[in-house]
Amino acid sequence: MADSIEPLPAFLDTHVQLPDGRSYELLQPLTNYRSCHDGTPQEARMVFICKQRGSQLLAEEFVMKVKVQ
């Protein structure tokens, strides 16, 4: 049986603003929150389906991996 997907961690915002001005809305997690503290730097990650905010293409979705150090 597949693991159920956890909700968005409280410390993550549902909107991601990139330095170039593009902005994305996190719609649905594809993976659970995973942390790895064996390597350097220590990090956690989660993968999401998202869409670009302000985009005219309503059906266009993207996959975004969010890493936290």
Secondary structure as GFF3:
##gff-version 3
##sequence-region A 1 69
A	DSSP	beta_strand	15	17	.	.	.	ID=ss1
A	DSSP	beta_strand	23	29	.	.	.	ID=ss2
A	DSSP	beta_strand	34	36	.	.	.	ID=ss3
A	DSSP	beta_strand	43	52	.	.	.	ID=ss4
A	DSSP	beta_strand	62	68	.	.	.	ID=ss5
###
